[in-house]
């Protein structure tokens, strides 16, 4: 059995959740409460021995303890057959993986106030000012430019072919593109390959059932509630 620990948001963990929903693996979805209570719980978890580079998402797979989102994506991909075996296809997936992570980081920088003080004991910036609308415009330009590069990569259906050749990078793409679309829907107009991919991917086993369920339909946080834009 696997146990995944993360905040009660989609964030960086949702590609992991989708891979596990798609698989036949039994797993536990541990969702920390958003806020100081969840933070204190995580402080206790990360103090366990044997955790390298402690961070969340955090995956326990038997006696293995893994942190860092991309490392977990790859670990699960190897376990359930979503890791490309062809070297060229693997290189493509790794490039798209990093492109998506770059865009997701830029979205986080836009949506979270960098100067927000979470705990009373943390120092407060005397000069910092988070300009959300400006950063949103910068991210919108970047996203539009990069979608024009990503869209042709899905001309065959998925990154490496049809839906009989799914990879972990497809799961990343589905979730992160959906987060970006929710934030900036107009950016996706005209990108037929991406839009078709997203429509077909949503029909996959485990993915369809989740998205048709009450938890998803009631609205999930994409970012944490304290974000300027949290997506719920």
Secondary structure, 3 states (H helix, E strand, C coil): CEEEEEECCCCCCHHHHHHHHHCCCCEEEEEECCCHHHHHHHHHHHCCCCCCCCCCCEEEECCEEEECHHHHHHHHHHHHCCCCCCHHHHHHHHHHHHHHHHHHHHHHHHHCCCCCCCCCCCCCCCCCCCCHHHHHHHHHHHHHHHHHHHHHHHCCCECCECCCCCCHHHHHHHHHHHHHHHHCHHHHCCCHHHHHHHHHHCCCCCHHHHHCCHHHHCCCCCCCCCCCCCCC
